[in-house]
């Protein structure tokens, strides 16, 4: 009877194998999802004692903060009073750039000494003097009248000209760069990490709640161009110093208990950063992007 209906021991084995595979597959998916949720909960903490014990050393070695990663806890409002002349120009920089009167203002600045500035003051001076220098050098290469035109299809470039910085700007800027170990050019460290403030301290650290302390153009595009990376750094701040300890955890066989939660937390911050970058494309135009990358 079994043979007449096509039932053999081979058929039975296949049926049993299929049933086992189905049960095993369902169990595997269930276990994976269960552990995935557990891992994600751990990722939010990433508090392995061995990781935390090395975080302070990593922060001191690379100049990080536990709360902000590469971001300072706060950016300086102003330089000391003797640098008020610099601060006055910086506060008017967008207007001076648009009116073409920046050169005269910089050439009239006094010669100031930066030898005694503290680290946070040096960072402020780096951003301030760098913004003045870039504006001075590129002032005639920027079509300022097109900055606020969101429909412009041009790239915003005009022929570059040669410019020699006034010594009142170039000499202190070179000294500041030397003390910070930075090149004499504005970098993302200055424009994205050392130049932010919260619009509302009661609201989250996100692009919509961030603004620049010193701005070259005064435009929304420039703000988004620099404050989105700033917010991305903040999103990854907690896990940045811990990732530096990845090699230690691997050598000690702590991949699952310690390294995996940190990597999952990194993934979560990367997803948040990707979403912020996507939103920034709605604000940046081709012209404004070219001007931001050229000026600052």
C-alpha positions as CSV (number, residue, x, y, z in Angstrom):
1,X,0.0,0.0,0.0
2,X,2.8,2.3,0.9
3,X,4.5,1.6,-2.4
4,X,1.3,2.1,-4.4
5,X,0.9,5.6,-3.0
6,X,4.5,6.4,-3.6
7,X,5.5,6.3,0.0
8,X,9.0,5.0,0.7
9,X,11.5,5.4,3.4
10,X,13.2,7.9,1.2
11,X,10.0,10.0,1.1
12,X,9.7,9.8,4.8
13,X,13.2,10.9,5.3
14,X,12.7,13.9,3.0
15,X,9.5,14.9,4.8
16,X,11.3,14.6,8.2
17,X,14.2,16.6,6.9
18,X,11.9,19.3,5.6
19,X,10.1,19.5,8.9
20,X,13.3,19.7,10.8
21,X,14.7,22.4,8.5
22,X,11.5,24.5,8.9
23,X,11.6,24.2,12.7
24,X,15.3,25.0,12.8
25,X,14.8,28.0,10.5
26,X,12.0,29.4,12.6
27,X,14.0,28.9,15.8
28,X,17.1,30.5,14.3
29,X,15.1,33.6,13.2
30,X,13.5,33.8,16.6
31,X,16.8,33.5,18.4
32,X,18.5,36.0,16.1
33,X,15.7,38.6,16.6
34,X,15.7,38.0,20.3
35,X,19.4,38.5,20.6
36,X,19.4,41.4,18.2
37,X,17.1,43.2,20.5
38,X,19.3,42.4,23.5
39,X,22.4,43.6,21.5
40,X,20.7,46.8,20.6
41,X,19.8,47.4,24.3
42,X,23.5,46.8,25.1
43,X,24.5,49.1,22.3
44,X,22.7,52.0,24.0
45,X,24.8,51.4,27.1
46,X,28.2,50.0,25.8
47,X,29.3,50.2,29.4
48,X,31.7,47.3,29.7
49,X,34.0,48.0,32.7
50,X,37.1,47.2,30.7
51,X,36.1,49.6,28.0
52,X,35.3,52.4,30.4
53,X,38.5,52.0,32.2
54,X,40.5,52.9,29.1
55,X,38.3,55.7,27.9
56,X,39.9,58.4,30.0
57,X,43.4,57.5,28.6
58,X,42.1,57.6,25.1
59,X,40.5,61.0,25.6
60,X,43.7,62.5,27.0
61,X,45.8,61.0,24.2
62,X,43.6,62.2,21.3
63,X,42.1,65.3,22.9
64,X,38.6,63.9,23.1
65,X,35.9,64.6,25.6
66,X,33.7,61.8,27.1
67,X,30.5,63.7,26.3
68,X,31.4,65.2,23.0
69,X,34.0,63.0,21.4
70,X,35.9,65.3,19.0
71,X,33.6,68.2,20.0
72,X,34.6,70.5,22.8
73,X,32.2,70.7,25.7
74,X,31.5,74.3,24.5
75,X,32.9,76.9,22.2
76,X,34.3,80.2,23.4
77,X,32.0,83.2,23.0
78,X,34.7,85.8,22.5
79,X,38.4,86.3,22.8
80,X,39.7,88.5,25.7
81,X,39.0,92.2,25.5
82,X,42.3,93.1,23.9
83,X,41.1,91.3,20.8
84,X,37.9,93.3,20.4
85,X,39.1,94.7,17.1
86,X,39.2,91.2,15.6
87,X,35.8,90.3,17.1
88,X,34.2,93.5,15.7
89,X,35.3,92.5,12.1
90,X,34.2,88.9,12.6
91,X,30.7,90.0,13.7
92,X,30.3,92.1,10.5
93,X,32.0,89.6,8.2
94,X,29.0,88.7,6.0
95,X,28.2,92.3,5.4
96,X,31.8,93.3,4.8
97,X,32.2,90.5,2.3
98,X,29.1,91.5,0.4
99,X,29.9,95.2,0.4
100,X,33.5,94.8,-0.7
101,X,34.8,96.7,2.3
102,X,36.6,93.8,4.0
103,X,40.1,94.6,2.7
104,X,40.0,98.1,4.1
105,X,38.9,96.9,7.5
106,X,41.6,94.2,7.7
107,X,44.4,96.5,6.6
108,X,43.4,98.9,9.4
109,X,43.6,96.3,12.1
110,X,46.2,96.7,14.9
111,X,49.0,94.1,15.3
112,X,48.1,91.9,18.2
113,X,50.1,89.3,20.2
114,X,48.7,85.7,20.6
115,X,51.5,84.2,22.6
116,X,49.5,84.0,25.8
117,X,46.2,82.6,24.6
118,X,44.8,79.6,26.3
119,X,43.8,76.4,24.3
120,X,40.1,77.3,23.9
121,X,41.2,80.9,23.0
122,X,43.6,79.6,20.4
123,X,40.7,77.5,18.8
124,X,38.5,80.6,18.7
125,X,41.4,82.6,17.1
126,X,42.0,79.9,14.6
127,X,38.4,80.0,13.3
128,X,38.2,83.8,13.5
129,X,41.5,84.6,11.7
130,X,41.0,81.7,9.2
131,X,37.6,83.1,8.3
132,X,39.1,86.6,7.8
133,X,42.0,85.2,5.7
134,X,39.8,83.0,3.5
135,X,37.4,85.9,2.9
136,X,40.2,88.3,2.1
137,X,41.9,85.9,-0.4
138,X,38.7,84.8,-2.1
139,X,36.7,88.0,-1.9
140,X,36.9,88.8,-5.6
141,X,36.4,85.3,-6.7
142,X,32.9,85.0,-5.2
143,X,29.7,86.2,-7.0
144,X,28.0,87.4,-3.8
145,X,24.9,88.5,-5.7
146,X,24.2,84.8,-6.5
147,X,24.5,83.5,-3.0
148,X,20.8,83.8,-2.1
149,X,19.5,82.6,-5.5
150,X,18.3,79.0,-5.0
151,X,17.5,78.6,-8.7
152,X,21.0,79.4,-10.0
153,X,22.5,76.7,-12.1
154,X,25.9,78.2,-12.2
155,X,28.7,76.8,-10.1
156,X,29.4,80.3,-8.6
157,X,33.1,80.5,-9.6
158,X,34.8,83.4,-11.3
159,X,38.6,83.7,-12.1
160,X,40.8,83.6,-9.0
161,X,43.0,86.5,-8.2
162,X,46.2,86.7,-6.3
163,X,46.0,88.3,-2.8
164,X,48.6,88.9,-0.1
165,X,47.2,88.9,3.4
166,X,47.9,91.9,5.6
167,X,50.5,91.1,8.2
168,X,48.0,92.0,10.9
169,X,46.1,88.8,10.0
170,X,48.8,86.5,8.5
171,X,51.4,86.7,11.4
172,X,49.0,86.0,14.3
173,X,47.2,83.3,12.3
174,X,50.5,81.5,11.5
175,X,51.4,81.7,15.2
176,X,48.0,80.3,16.3
177,X,48.3,77.5,13.7
178,X,51.8,76.6,15.0
179,X,50.6,76.4,18.6
180,X,47.6,74.2,17.7
181,X,49.6,72.0,15.3
182,X,47.3,73.0,12.5
183,X,48.0,73.9,8.8
184,X,47.5,77.6,7.9
185,X,44.2,76.9,6.2
186,X,40.6,76.5,7.6
187,X,39.9,72.8,8.2
188,X,36.8,70.9,9.3
189,X,38.1,70.9,12.8
190,X,37.7,74.6,13.0
191,X,34.5,75.2,10.9
192,X,32.6,72.1,12.1
193,X,33.9,71.3,15.6
194,X,35.1,74.6,17.2
195,X,32.4,77.0,15.9
196,X,29.0,75.9,17.1
197,X,26.4,77.0,19.6
198,X,23.0,75.7,20.5
199,X,20.1,78.0,19.6
200,X,18.1,76.6,22.5
201,X,19.9,74.7,25.3
202,X,16.8,72.8,26.3
203,X,16.5,71.2,22.8
204,X,18.5,68.3,21.3
205,X,21.9,68.7,19.7
206,X,20.7,68.5,16.1
207,X,21.3,70.6,12.9
208,X,18.1,72.6,13.3
209,X,19.2,73.7,16.8
210,X,22.7,74.6,15.9
211,X,24.2,77.8,14.5
212,X,27.7,79.1,13.8
213,X,29.5,81.5,16.1
214,X,31.4,83.0,13.2
215,X,29.9,82.9,9.7
216,X,31.5,84.0,6.4
217,X,28.4,84.4,4.3
218,X,25.6,84.5,6.9
219,X,23.6,82.1,4.7
220,X,21.5,79.1,5.7
221,X,23.5,77.0,3.3
222,X,26.7,77.7,5.1
223,X,25.1,76.9,8.4
224,X,23.8,73.5,7.2
225,X,27.1,72.7,5.4
226,X,29.0,72.9,8.7
227,X,26.4,72.2,11.4
228,X,25.3,68.8,9.9
229,X,28.8,67.4,10.3
230,X,28.9,68.9,13.8
231,X,25.7,67.1,14.7
232,X,27.1,63.9,13.2
233,X,30.1,64.1,15.5
234,X,27.8,64.6,18.5
235,X,25.7,61.6,17.5
236,X,28.8,59.4,17.6
237,X,30.4,61.1,20.6
238,X,29.7,58.4,23.2
239,X,31.2,55.6,21.2
240,X,34.2,57.4,19.6
241,X,36.7,56.9,22.4
242,X,35.5,53.3,23.0
243,X,36.1,52.3,19.4
244,X,39.7,53.3,19.9
245,X,39.9,50.3,22.3
246,X,38.6,47.8,19.7
247,X,42.0,46.1,19.2
248,X,42.3,45.6,23.0
249,X,38.9,43.9,23.2
250,X,39.7,41.6,20.2
251,X,43.0,40.5,21.7
252,X,41.2,39.6,24.9
253,X,38.3,37.8,23.2
254,X,35.7,40.3,24.2
255,X,34.1,40.7,20.7
256,X,30.6,39.7,21.7
257,X,30.3,41.0,25.2
258,X,32.0,44.4,24.6
259,X,33.0,45.1,21.0
260,X,29.7,44.1,19.4
261,X,27.6,46.6,21.5
262,X,30.0,49.4,20.6
263,X,29.8,48.5,16.9
264,X,26.0,48.4,17.0
265,X,26.0,51.8,18.7
266,X,28.3,53.1,16.0
267,X,25.9,51.7,13.4
268,X,23.0,53.5,15.0
269,X,24.9,56.8,15.0
270,X,25.8,56.3,11.3
271,X,22.2,55.8,10.4
272,X,21.3,59.0,12.2
273,X,24.1,60.8,10.3
274,X,23.0,59.4,7.0
275,X,19.5,60.8,7.6
276,X,20.9,64.2,8.4
277,X,23.0,64.3,5.2
278,X,19.9,63.4,3.2
279,X,18.0,66.3,4.6
280,X,20.8,68.7,4.0
281,X,20.5,68.2,0.2
282,X,17.2,70.0,0.4
283,X,18.9,73.2,1.5
284,X,22.2,73.2,-0.3
285,X,22.2,74.6,-3.9
286,X,25.0,74.1,-6.3
287,X,26.0,77.7,-6.1
288,X,26.0,77.9,-2.3
289,X,27.8,74.6,-2.0
290,X,30.6,75.8,-4.3
291,X,30.9,79.1,-2.4
292,X,31.0,77.3,1.0
293,X,33.7,74.9,-0.1
294,X,35.7,77.7,-1.7
295,X,35.5,80.2,1.1
296,X,35.3,78.0,4.2
